């Protein structure tokens, strides 16, 4: 491998790491939003669920809240993995 090849390899890796860092930073806000909304919905009084429109069944709403919470956890796991790839130390 020539010195030129080494520099190209380094530049490509640096670009990839920068892209991963950018993605990681962009995901933080949406992940916090999803987790926050899920936490707020879980705290709703079950009686409030009775005020949902007729087209939304209570069970569906409860499942939605659970799925939203799981999505937040999954997104956080992805974000954590990105952090490990960007900052392996």
N, C-alpha and C positions, 0 to 999 in steps of 0.2 A: 504494500500500500504506500503510495507516495504522500508527501507532505500535503499536496493539494487535496488528495482524497481524504486525508485526516481532517483538514480544515472544512471540507464539504460535509463530512460526517458530523463534525461538531456543530456546524451551522444548522444543519437539518435537525439535530437533536435539540439545539437551543430553541429553534422555532417551535418544535413540538412541545417542549416544556413551557414555553411562553403561551402557546395556545391552550394548553391544559390549565395553566394558572389563570388565564382570562376566563375560561369556561367555569372554573372553580369560583372565581369572584362573582361571575354573573349568576350562578346558581344559589348563592347564599340567600339573597333576598326572597326569591320564590320559595325556597325550602322553608324559611322562617314563616312566610305567609301561610303556606299549607299547614305547617305544624300548629301555628297560632289559631287558625280557623278551626282546625280539628279539635283543639283543646277547648275552645269556646263552645263549640257545638256539643261536646261531651258534657259540658256543665249545664246545658239547658235543662230546665225542669221538664220531666216527662209529660207533664200536663200541657206544656206549650206545644208539644208535638200534635196534640189534638186539634190545634188551630191551623194545621196544614191544609192546603187546598184538597178538595176531594180526590183530585187526580193523583195525589201523592199519598201512598199508604204509609202508615206509621212504621211498619217493618222495613219498607224500602228506605225510609229516611234514616232509621237506625243503622241499616247496612251501609248506607252512604257515609255516615259519620265514621263507622269502623274502617271502611275502605279509604277514606280520606286520611285517617290517622295512619293506616298502614302505608299509604303512598308517601306521607311525610317521613316515615321511618326509612322507607326504601330510598327515597331521595337523599336523606341524610347519609345513608350507607354509601351511596354512590359518591357523594361529596367527600366523605372520609377517605374512600379509596383514591379519589383524585388527589387529595392532599398528600397521601402517602407516595403517590407517583411523582408529584411535583417536588415534594420535600422528603426524600427517602431517609433523612437523618433521624 
